[in-house]
Amino acid sequence: MSVHLLGIRHHGPGSARSVLRALDDIRPDVVLVEAPADVDAALRWVGEPGLVPPVALLTYVPAEPGRAAFAPFATFSPEWQAIGWANTHGVEVHAIDLPLAVTLAATGDDDPSLVTEAAPPDPLRELAAAAGDPDPERWWEDVIEHRGDGAPAFDAVADAMGAARDGFVPTRRELQREAHMRRAIRAARRAGHEQIVVVCGAWHVPALDIDAPDAPTISIDTATLRGLPKVKTAVAWVPWTHRRLAAGSGYAAGVDSPGWYRHVFDHPGTDGVARFFVDAARLVRDRGGSASPDHLIAGTRLAESLAAMRGRPRVGLSEVLDAADAVMGGLDLVRRELVVGDELGSVPEAAPQVPLARDVAKAQKSARLAPRAETAVVEVDLRTPTGLRKSHLLHRLVALGVPWGAVVESRGSSGTFRETWELRWDPELSVRLIERAGYGTTLETAATARLLERAGASSGIVELVGIITSALFADLPEAIEPTVHRLAARAANDPDVGRLLDALPPLAQALRYGDVRSTDAGALREVVDGLIVRILAGVVASAHALDDDGAAVLVERLAGLQGALAVLDHPARRHGLPIVLVELATGAGHGLVQGRATRLLHDAGVWSVAAVQRRLSQALSAGTPPVSGAAFVEGFLAGSGSVLLHDADLLAVLDGWVASLRPEAFDAVIALLRRTFGAFEAAERRQLMRLLIGTGIERSDGFGPDVDEQRAAAALTTVRHLLGLGVS
């Protein structure tokens, strides 16, 4: 009976090739891999169609799904290749590391997404230093990972790690892990296996030699493992990405360059460098850059020359990147897309998954919306059945708290029949699905349950409106009616008109899009009608005794009210709102609100031009404090000077008021007026200047038609400053 210890680096392409070669030579009857023992049954899926790396085994606590840990695999992972070889050849394969049932029980108060343990000394750094190389990564790649022949070097690795571990005192968790793996090796020997292959991290090789004279005894290992706490765990396969596999993502056993390692594994021969430059050139050209065959030849030769100058046996990543940057540029692009990459694995429907995740995968397939690791912009047409399925799927995931993406502003049509989504599938979303599995076994039931839970815990009108909107967009009718009833009760008892005003615009949008989706929103319409009645009855009273900040908020709310009534084409837009606006425009109140109400009456055609002129003249009369007049002007103009460009009389009134201000009054309002006119478009400001200093302004307010050019010239500096045009 022989035990063969194959010490590897997790996710090492050279280690993976060496493992495959060793397996072909040894022909074992059992393969043991360093992986949590909980995942043993799931290993049979490796090699099945549809399970395409990068993928990860997710082990979690069903009672507390947030307590979980990943075991990622890439194509170039030695463990993946060893498991696949065993399954292909009909050989037993087992995971032998300490179960995560123990680890998760011990780390319940820590970050549940990571398995934490004290880090051992860096053996690569020590070995590289002994070899005279200051760069441990480069040394390991030269010795192991970039070997193109796949020749095993496991004996040498074992000797080197034995020297590196000399004097090392393992942590308690390290002792437990290695004791568990030794017990599994002994169990394989007792089962009668003649050729046992163990694929494990190189660091553990010396400790797993059960035949070594100083190896811990069975009784010692038994005592080490006795009484360890455990929790019940479940296992699921989930898609993974190269980006999440990278060391920079926080994964402890990650690698800096998973995309490069995949390339090295797929192309171990001498043509690997040239193939990489072909891929890089294609990438640069696709992004609008320049890369010719001459660039490929020059880059390959330069990389080979750099390797020779640096004393490396083969071209490594540093040489490739230096050469690519020198020859083609676009180094950030090459590093992001080829050195790391956004490759996303896939998991078949039949593989172990939680029911909710399986239902989401089914919905993705039905909607023809495949997960992708890179960011993608998707246009959804709500008039088509497939478009509706896509929209419902995405909105349901958002409602569940598993946002695959977000709605963004479209560059094209802004109609109600289209949505533009920016999507990116992150592996962490798989954990969120498991965390949300307690809400239901299907996406529809789970999203509904979560919205109802949020509605039950909420008393705020705006939050309830948001929940209703989510339910409408996601087509979750079971969540709409109870939440609408809660909203109606809350709105009926809320004395704050401001909150009602804040709630109305999103409700209007919800009804608008609900119509597009053919969603029954009859109960919601009744609530909206009631809100509108209460708003129109109370908004005038809410406008009294406002400070500047309060007035600015009310102005925004009035704009939202008008927009909501327009979206709904509500009768109150033509009958109730004009009455309210007249009271706000003519009654006592803040000048900003008066000015905005006047402008809304003007734009709606309720007030004639003559009526608007009279109100503006009153607001800017000598009996009105200049600051109040300036606030009225700000509210009336509201970021648009077009009304002044098309009505010379209004411009004349405003011009006359400014000209009549005493110096101290002008100083008091100049900042406010500067803010008002500074919000205009540059073209509007230029046209206003031409009107003011060009041919003059025809007046109908009693002022004379003549202009004193000399006095006007003296005022030009102030006018230019006021309009934000600079001084000439």
C-alpha positions in Angstrom: 0.0 0.0 0.0 1.5 3.3 -1.1 0.5 6.8 -0.2 1.6 9.5 -2.8 1.5 13.0 -1.4 1.3 15.6 -4.2 2.0 19.0 -2.8 0.5 21.7 -5.0 -0.3 25.4 -5.0 -4.0 26.0 -5.0 -4.9 27.3 -8.5 -1.5 26.7 -10.0 -1.4 25.7 -13.7 1.9 24.0 -13.5 0.8 22.1 -10.4 -2.4 21.0 -12.2 -0.4 19.6 -15.1 2.0 17.8 -12.8 -0.9 16.3 -10.9 -2.5 15.0 -14.1 0.8 13.5 -15.2 1.4 11.9 -11.8 -2.1 10.4 -11.8 -1.6 8.9 -15.2 1.7 7.4 -14.0 0.5 6.1 -10.6 -3.0 5.0 -11.6 -4.4 5.2 -8.1 -7.6 3.4 -6.8 -8.5 6.4 -4.6 -7.9 10.1 -4.8 -8.0 12.3 -1.7 -8.1 16.1 -2.1 -7.7 18.9 0.4 -11.3 20.2 0.5 -13.8 20.4 3.3 -15.3 17.0 4.0 -18.8 18.4 3.9 -18.6 18.7 0.1 -17.7 15.0 -0.5 -21.0 14.0 -2.1 -20.9 17.1 -4.4 -17.6 16.1 -6.0 -19.3 13.6 -8.3 -20.6 16.5 -10.4 -17.1 17.5 -11.5 -16.8 16.6 -15.2 -20.6 16.6 -15.8 -21.9 18.7 -18.7 -23.0 22.2 -17.6 -20.6 22.4 -14.6 -18.1 24.8 -16.1 -15.4 26.5 -14.0 -14.8 28.9 -12.5 -17.3 27.6 -9.9 -17.4 27.2 -6.2 -18.8 24.9 -3.6 -20.8 26.9 -1.2 -21.2 25.4 2.3 -23.7 27.1 4.5 -25.7 26.7 7.7 -29.4 26.3 6.6 -30.7 27.8 9.9 -28.4 30.8 9.4 -27.6 31.1 5.6 -25.4 34.1 6.2 -22.8 31.8 7.8 -21.2 30.3 4.8 -17.9 29.6 3.1 -16.7 29.1 -0.4 -14.3 26.6 -2.0 -13.6 28.0 -5.5 -12.3 26.0 -8.4 -10.8 27.1 -11.7 -9.9 25.0 -14.8 -6.3 25.3 -13.7 -6.9 24.3 -10.1 -5.0 21.0 -9.3 -7.9 19.8 -7.1 -10.4 20.3 -10.0 -8.2 18.4 -12.4 -7.6 15.6 -9.9 -11.3 15.2 -9.1 -12.2 15.3 -12.8 -9.5 12.6 -13.5 -10.9 10.4 -10.8 -14.5 10.7 -12.0 -13.5 10.1 -15.6 -11.6 6.9 -14.7 -14.1 5.6 -12.3 -11.8 6.1 -9.3 -13.1 6.9 -5.8 -12.5 10.5 -4.8 -13.0 12.1 -1.4 -12.6 15.5 0.3 -10.6 15.1 3.5 -10.1 18.5 5.1 -11.7 19.5 8.4 -15.5 19.9 7.8 -16.8 23.4 7.5 -19.5 22.2 10.0 -16.7 22.5 12.6 -15.2 25.7 11.2 -18.5 27.6 10.9 -19.5 26.5 14.3 -16.3 28.0 15.7 -16.5 31.3 13.7 -20.2 32.1 14.2 -19.4 35.5 15.7 -16.9 36.4 12.9 -17.4 37.2 9.3 -19.4 34.2 8.1 -18.2 34.6 4.5 -14.6 33.7 5.2 -12.9 30.8 6.9 -10.3 32.4 9.1 -7.2 30.9 10.6 -3.8 32.1 11.7 -1.4 32.4 8.7 1.7 30.2 8.7 5.0 31.6 7.8 5.4 32.3 4.1 7.3 29.3 2.8 7.7 30.6 -0.7 9.5 33.7 0.6 11.9 31.6 2.6 12.6 29.2 -0.2 13.0 31.9 -2.7 15.5 33.7 -0.4 17.4 30.5 0.0 17.6 30.2 -3.8 18.8 33.8 -4.1 15.6 35.2 -5.7 14.0 38.2 -3.9 10.7 37.6 -5.6 8.9 34.5 -4.2 6.1 34.6 -6.8 8.5 34.7 -9.7 10.6 32.0 -8.1 7.6 29.6 -7.7 6.4 30.3 -11.2 9.8 29.6 -12.7 10.2 26.4 -10.7 6.7 25.0 -10.9 3.9 26.9 -12.6 5.5 27.8 -15.9 7.1 24.4 -16.5 5.7 23.4 -19.9 6.5 19.7 -19.6 4.4 19.0 -16.5 7.2 17.0 -15.0 6.3 16.2 -11.4 8.6 17.8 -8.8 6.6 16.6 -5.8 9.6 15.0 -4.0 11.5 18.2 -4.2 8.5 20.2 -3.0 8.1 17.9 0.0 11.7 18.2 1.0 11.6 22.0 0.6 8.4 22.3 2.7 9.9 20.1 5.3 12.8 22.5 5.6 10.4 25.5 5.7 8.3 23.9 8.5 11.3 23.2 10.7 10.7 24.8 14.0 7.1 25.8 13.0 4.5 25.5 15.8 1.0 24.9 14.2 -2.0 26.8 15.4 -4.9 24.9 17.0 -6.9 25.0 13.8 -3.9 23.9 11.7 -3.4 20.9 14.0 -7.1 20.0 13.7 -7.1 20.2 9.9 -4.0 18.1 9.5 -5.2 15.5 12.1 -8.5 15.2 10.1 -6.6 14.7 6.8 -4.3 12.1 8.4 -7.3 10.2 9.7 -8.8 10.2 6.2 -5.6 8.8 4.8 -5.5 6.0 7.4 -9.2 5.2 6.6 -8.4 4.8 2.9 -5.6 2.4 3.8 -7.9 0.4 6.1 -10.4 0.2 3.2 -7.9 -1.8 1.3 -6.8 0.8 -1.3 -3.4 0.0 -2.7 -2.5 3.2 -4.5 -3.6 6.3 -2.6 -3.0 9.8 -4.0 -3.4 12.8 -1.8 -3.6 16.2 -3.5 -3.0 18.9 -0.9 -1.3 22.3 -0.4 2.4 21.9 -0.5 2.7 23.3 3.0 0.8 20.3 4.5 2.8 17.6 2.8 5.3 17.0 5.6 2.5 16.8 8.2 0.5 14.3 6.2 3.2 11.7 5.9 1.7 9.1 8.2 4.6 6.8 7.8 7.2 9.3 9.0 8.9 8.4 12.2 7.8 11.6 13.9 4.2 11.4 12.6 1.5 12.0 15.2 -0.1 8.7 16.4 -3.8 7.7 15.9 -4.5 8.4 19.6 -3.0 11.9 19.3 -5.1 12.7 16.2 -8.2 11.3 17.9 -7.7 13.5 21.0 -7.1 16.5 18.8 -10.5 16.0 17.1 -12.5 14.9 20.1 -15.4 17.1 21.1 -15.2 19.7 18.3 -18.5 21.7 18.0 -20.5 21.2 14.8 -23.4 22.8 13.0 -25.6 21.3 10.3 -24.5 22.4 6.9 -25.7 22.1 3.3 -23.8 22.4 0.1 -24.5 24.0 -3.3 -22.6 24.6 -6.5 -22.5 28.3 -7.5 -21.0 30.2 -10.4 -17.7 31.9 -9.7 -15.6 34.5 -11.6 -11.9 34.9 -12.3 -12.2 38.4 -10.7 -13.4 36.9 -7.4 -10.6 34.3 -7.7 -8.0 37.0 -7.7 -6.1 37.7 -4.6 -7.1 41.3 -4.7 -10.7 40.3 -4.1 -9.9 39.2 -0.5 -9.8 35.4 -1.2 -7.0 34.1 1.0 -5.8 31.4 -1.5 -6.3 33.6 -4.5 -3.9 34.4 -7.3 -2.9 37.7 -8.8 -3.5 36.7 -12.4 -6.2 34.0 -12.9 -6.7 34.9 -16.6 -3.0 34.5 -17.3 -2.9 31.2 -15.4 -5.8 29.9 -17.5 -3.8 30.9 -20.6 -0.7 29.2 -19.3 -2.6 26.0 -18.5 -4.3 25.9 -21.9 -1.1 26.7 -23.8 1.9 25.2 -22.0 4.1 25.0 -25.1 6.5 27.6 -26.4 3.8 29.2 -28.5 1.9 30.3 -25.4 3.5 33.8 -25.4 2.7 34.4 -29.1 -0.9 33.2 -28.5 -1.2 35.7 -25.6 -0.1 38.5 -27.9 -2.7 37.5 -30.5 -5.4 37.7 -27.8 -4.1 41.0 -26.6 -4.0 42.5 -30.1 -7.5 41.3 -30.8 -8.6 43.0 -27.6 -6.9 46.3 -28.4 -8.3 46.4 -31.9 -11.9 45.6 -30.6 -11.5 48.7 -28.3 -10.5 51.0 -31.2 -6.7 50.7 -30.7 -4.0 49.8 -33.2 -2.3 46.4 -33.2 -0.7 44.9 -36.4 1.1 41.6 -37.0 4.3 43.5 -36.6 3.3 44.4 -33.1 2.7 40.7 -32.3 6.1 39.7 -33.6 7.9 42.6 -31.9 6.0 41.9 -28.6 6.8 38.2 -28.6 10.5 38.8 -29.3 10.8 41.5 -26.7 9.2 39.3 -24.0 11.7 36.5 -24.8 14.6 38.9 -24.7 13.5 40.3 -21.4 13.2 36.8 -19.9 16.8 36.0 -21.1 18.1 39.3 -19.7 16.4 38.6 -16.3 17.7 35.1 -16.2 14.3 33.4 -16.3 14.0 29.9 -17.8 10.7 30.9 -19.5 8.8 34.1 -20.3 6.6 35.1 -17.3 3.8 37.5 -16.8 6.0 40.5 -16.0 7.9 40.1 -19.3 4.6 39.8 -21.2 3.2 42.9 -19.7 6.3 45.0 -20.1 6.5 44.0 -23.7 2.8 44.6 -24.4 3.0 48.0 -22.8 6.1 48.9 -24.9 4.7 47.7 -28.2 0.9 48.2 -28.1 0.1 50.2 -25.0 -3.3 49.6 -23.4 -1.7 47.9 -20.4 -4.7 48.6 -18.1 -7.0 47.0 -20.6 -4.8 43.9 -21.1 -4.4 43.5 -17.4 -8.1 43.9 -16.7 -9.4 41.6 -19.5 -6.7 39.0 -20.0 -4.5 38.9 -16.9 -7.5 38.9 -14.5 -10.6 38.5 -16.7 -14.4 38.4 -16.1 -14.9 34.7 -17.0 -18.1 33.4 -15.3 -18.7 29.7 -14.7 -22.0 27.9 -15.0 -23.9 25.3 -12.9 -26.4 22.8 -14.3 -30.0 22.9 -13.0 -29.7 19.3 -11.6 -26.6 20.1 -9.4 -27.1 20.7 -5.7 -28.8 24.1 -5.2 -31.3 25.6 -2.9 -34.8 25.6 -4.3 -34.9 29.4 -4.6 -31.7 29.5 -6.6 -33.0 26.8 -8.9 -36.1 28.8 -9.5 -34.1 31.9 -10.2 -32.0 29.9 -12.7 -35.2 28.7 -14.4 -36.6 32.2 -14.6 -33.3 33.4 -16.1 -33.5 30.8 -18.8 -37.2 31.6 -19.5 -36.4 35.3 -19.8 -33.4 34.6 -22.0 -31.2 36.5 -19.6 -28.0 34.7 -18.8 -25.8 35.9 -15.9 -22.6 37.6 -17.0 -19.6 38.6 -14.9 -19.0 41.8 -16.9 -21.3 44.8 -16.8 -23.9 44.7 -19.5 -26.6 47.1 -20.6 -29.9 45.5 -21.5 -32.9 47.2 -23.2 -36.2 45.7 -22.1 -39.3 46.2 -24.3 -42.3 45.9 -22.0 -44.7 45.4 -24.9 -43.3 41.9 -25.5 -43.9 38.8 -23.4 -40.1 38.1 -23.2 -39.5 41.8 -22.2 -42.1 41.5 -19.4 -40.5 38.3 -18.1 -37.2 40.1 -18.0 -38.6 43.1 -16.2 -40.5 41.0 -13.7 -37.4 38.8 -13.0 -35.1 41.8 -12.4 -37.6 43.8 -10.3 -38.4 40.7 -8.2 -34.7 40.2 -7.5 -34.5 43.8 -6.4 -37.6 43.4 -4.2 -36.0 40.3 -2.6 -32.8 42.2 -1.8 -30.7 40.4 -4.5 -30.1 43.2 -7.0 -28.8 41.8 -10.2 -28.7 45.3 -11.6 -30.4 48.7 -11.6 -32.5 50.7 -14.0 -30.5 53.5 -15.7 -31.4 56.4 -17.9 -31.7 55.3 -21.5 -29.8 57.0 -24.3 -32.7 56.4 -26.7 -36.4 56.4 -26.1 -37.6 57.5 -22.7 -41.1 56.1 -23.2 -43.0 54.1 -20.7 -42.7 50.9 -22.7 -38.9 50.6 -22.3 -36.5 50.0 -19.4 -32.8 50.1 -19.5 -30.9 47.9 -17.0 -27.3 47.8 -16.2 -26.6 44.2 -15.1 -23.6 42.4 -13.5 -23.8 39.0 -11.8 -21.6 38.8 -8.7 -21.0 35.5 -7.0 -22.0 37.1 -3.7 -25.5 37.2 -5.0 -25.6 33.5 -4.7 -25.1 33.9 -1.0 -27.9 36.4 -0.8 -30.2 34.0 -2.5 -29.4 31.4 0.1 -30.0 34.0 2.9 -33.4 34.9 1.3 -34.4 31.2 0.9 -36.3 31.4 4.2 -38.9 33.7 2.5 -40.0 31.0 0.0 -39.0 28.4 -2.5 -39.8 30.4 -5.6 -38.8 33.9 -6.6 -42.4 35.1 -6.7 -43.3 33.9 -3.2 -40.0 34.9 -1.6 -40.2 38.4 -3.0 -43.8 38.8 -2.0 -43.0 37.6 1.6 -40.1 40.0 1.9 -42.2 43.0 0.7 -45.0 42.2 3.1 -42.5 41.9 5.9 -41.1 45.3 5.1 -44.6 46.8 4.8 -45.5 45.4 8.2 -42.5 47.0 9.8 -42.9 50.3 8.1 -45.0 53.3 9.2 -43.6 55.9 6.8 -45.8 56.9 3.8 -42.8 57.3 1.4 -41.4 53.9 2.3 -44.8 52.2 1.9 -45.1 53.9 -1.5 -41.7 52.5 -2.5 -42.9 49.0 -1.5 -46.0 49.3 -3.6 -44.0 50.5 -6.5 -41.7 47.5 -6.2 -44.7 45.2 -6.1 -46.3 46.7 -9.2 -43.1 46.7 -11.2 -42.3 43.1 -10.1 -45.9 41.9 -10.7 -46.5 40.7 -7.2 -50.2 41.3 -6.7 -50.3 39.4 -3.3 -48.1 42.2 -1.9 -50.0 45.1 -3.4 -53.4 45.0 -1.7 -52.3 44.6 1.9 -49.7 47.4 1.5 -52.2 49.7 -0.2 -54.6 49.3 2.7 -51.7 50.1 5.2 -50.8 53.1 3.1 -54.5 54.3 3.0 -54.7 54.0 6.8 -51.4 55.8 7.4 -52.2 58.6 4.9 -55.7 59.2 6.5 -54.1 59.9 9.8 -51.0 61.9 8.7 -51.4 65.6 9.2 -48.2 66.5 7.3 -49.1 67.6 3.8 -45.4 67.6 2.9 -45.2 63.8 3.3 -48.3 63.4 1.2 -46.7 65.6 -1.5 -43.6 63.5 -1.4 -45.6 60.3 -1.8 -47.7 61.4 -4.8 -45.1 61.5 -7.7 -43.8 57.9 -7.2 -47.4 56.7 -6.9 -48.2 58.4 -10.1 -45.3 56.7 -11.8 -46.3 53.4 -10.3 -49.8 53.7 -11.8 -48.3 54.8 -15.1 -46.0 51.8 -15.4 -48.7 49.6 -13.9 -50.8 50.4 -16.9 -48.0 49.4 -19.2 -47.7 46.1 -17.5 -51.4 45.5 -17.4 -51.3 45.2 -13.7 -54.5 45.7 -11.7 -54.0 48.8 -9.6 -57.6 49.7 -8.9 -57.2 49.9 -5.1 -54.1 52.1 -5.5 -56.0 54.5 -7.7 -58.5 55.1 -4.9 -55.7 55.9 -2.5 -54.1 58.3 -5.0 -57.5 60.1 -5.5 -57.8 60.5 -1.7 -54.2 61.8 -1.4 -54.9 64.4 -4.1 -58.0 65.7 -2.3 -56.1 66.0 1.0 -53.1 67.7 -0.7 -55.2 70.3 -2.5 -57.1 71.0 0.7 -54.0 71.5 2.9 -51.2 72.8 0.7 -52.2 76.5 1.0 -52.2 76.3 4.8 -48.8 74.6 4.7 -47.3 77.5 2.8 -47.6 80.0 5.6 -44.7 81.2 7.7 -42.0 79.4 5.7 -38.3 80.2 5.9 -36.1 80.1 2.8 -35.3 76.4 3.1 -39.0 75.5 3.7 -40.0 77.6 0.7 -37.5 75.9 -1.5 -38.8 72.4 -0.5 -42.4 73.5 -1.2 -41.5 74.8 -4.6 -40.0 71.4 -5.5 -43.1 69.6 -4.1 -45.4 71.9 -6.2 -43.5 70.9 -9.3 -43.9 67.2 -8.3 -47.6 67.7 -7.7 -48.1 69.3 -11.2 -46.0 66.5 -12.8 -48.0 63.8 -11.0 -51.3 65.2 -12.1 -50.0 65.4 -15.6 -48.9 61.8 -15.6 -52.2 60.7 -14.3 -54.2 63.1 -16.5 -56.2 63.7 -13.3 -59.2 66.1 -13.4 -57.7 68.0 -10.5 -55.0 69.3 -12.9 -57.6 71.4 -14.7 -60.0 72.2 -11.8 -58.6 71.9 -8.3 -54.9 72.8 -8.9 -55.4 76.2 -10.6 -57.5 77.4 -7.6 -54.7 76.4 -5.2 -52.0 78.0 -7.3 -54.0 81.3 -7.5 -54.2 81.3 -3.7 -50.5 80.7 -3.4 -49.6 83.3 -6.0 -51.7 86.1 -4.6 -51.9 85.3 -0.9 -49.5 86.1 1.9 -46.4 83.9 1.8 -42.8 83.5 0.8 -41.9 85.3 -2.4 -40.3 82.1 -3.8 -43.6 80.2 -3.5 -45.6 83.1 -5.0 -43.3 83.4 -7.9 -43.3 79.7 -8.7 -47.1 79.5 -8.4 -47.3 82.4 -10.8 -45.1 80.7 -13.3 -47.1 77.5 -13.1 -50.3 79.5 -13.8 -48.6 81.1 -16.8 -47.3 77.8 -18.2 -50.7 76.2 -17.8 -52.5 79.0 -19.6 -54.7 79.8 -16.6 -53.4 83.3 -16.4 -53.1 85.5 -19.4 -49.9 87.4 -20.2 -51.5 90.6 -18.9 -52.4 89.0 -15.6 -48.9 87.7 -15.2 -47.5 91.1 -16.0 -49.7 92.7 -13.3 -48.7 90.2 -10.7 -45.0 90.6 -11.5 -45.4 94.4 -11.3 -47.1 94.0 -7.9 -44.3 91.7 -6.6 -41.7 94.2 -7.8 -43.4 97.4 -6.7 -41.9 99.9 -4.3 -44.0 98.6 -1.5 -42.4 95.1 -1.6 -39.1 94.5 0.2 -36.4 94.0 -2.4 -35.4 90.6 -1.0 -39.0 89.4 -1.3 -39.1 90.7 -4.9 -35.9 88.9 -5.7 -37.3 85.6 -4.3 -40.4 86.1 -6.4 -38.2 86.5 -9.5 -36.2 83.3 -8.6 -39.4 81.3 -8.2 -41.0 82.7 -11.4 -38.0 82.1 -13.6 -37.0 78.8 -12.1 -33.9 78.1 -14.1 -35.4 79.1 -17.4 -35.2 82.5 -19.0 -37.3 81.6 -22.1 -40.3 83.3 -20.7 -38.4 86.6 -20.7 -37.1 86.1 -24.2 -40.7 85.6 -25.5 -42.3 88.4 -23.6 -40.7 91.8 -23.8 -43.2 93.3 -21.4 -42.2 90.9 -18.6 -38.5 91.6 -19.3 -39.3 95.4 -19.2 -40.9 95.1 -15.8 -38.0 93.1 -14.4 -35.5 95.5 -16.0 -37.3 98.5 -14.6 -37.4 97.0 -11.1 -33.6 96.3 -11.1 -32.9 99.9 -12.4 -35.0 101.4 -9.6 -33.3 99.7 -6.8 -31.3 101.8 -4.4 -27.6 100.9 -4.0 -28.1 99.3 -0.6 -31.2 97.3 -1.8 -29.2 96.2 -4.9 -26.4 94.9 -2.8 -28.9 92.9 -0.7 -30.4 91.1 -3.7 -27.4 90.8 -6.1 -26.4 87.4 -4.9 -29.9 86.0 -5.2 -30.4 87.5 -8.7 -26.9 86.2 -9.7 -28.0 82.7 -8.7 -31.3 83.0 -10.6 -29.8 84.2 -13.9 -26.7 81.9 -13.5 -29.0 78.9 -13.8 -30.0 80.0 -17.3 -28.5 78.3 -20.4 -25.6 80.2 -21.8 -27.5 80.9 -25.0 -30.4 82.4 -23.0 -28.1 84.7 -21.1 -26.5 85.9 -24.4 -29.9 86.6 -26.0 -31.0 88.5 -22.9 -27.9 90.6 -23.1 -28.6 91.4 -26.7 -32.2 92.4 -25.8 -31.1 94.7 -23.0 -28.2 96.5 -24.7 -29.1 96.2 -28.4 -32.1 98.0 -29.8 -33.7 98.7 -26.5 -36.9 97.4 -24.9 -40.3 98.4 -26.0 -42.2 99.3 -22.8 -45.9 99.4 -22.0 -45.6 100.2 -18.3 -45.3 104.0 -18.4 -41.6 104.2 -18.8 -40.3 106.3 -21.7 -39.0 104.5 -24.9 -35.8 106.5 -25.1 -32.5 105.0 -23.7 -29.7 107.1 -22.4 -26.8 105.3 -24.1 -24.2 106.9 -21.9 -25.9 105.8 -18.6 -26.6 102.4 -20.1 -23.0 101.9 -20.9 -22.1 102.6 -17.3 -24.4 99.9 -16.1 -23.2 97.2 -18.6 -20.6 95.9 -16.1 -23.2 95.3 -13.5 -25.6 93.7 -16.0 -22.9 91.3 -17.3 -22.0 90.4 -13.8 -25.7 89.7 -13.0 -26.1 87.5 -16.0 -22.9 85.6 -15.4 -21.3 86.7 -18.8 -18.1 88.2 -17.4 -16.8 91.7 -17.8 -15.6 92.9 -21.2 
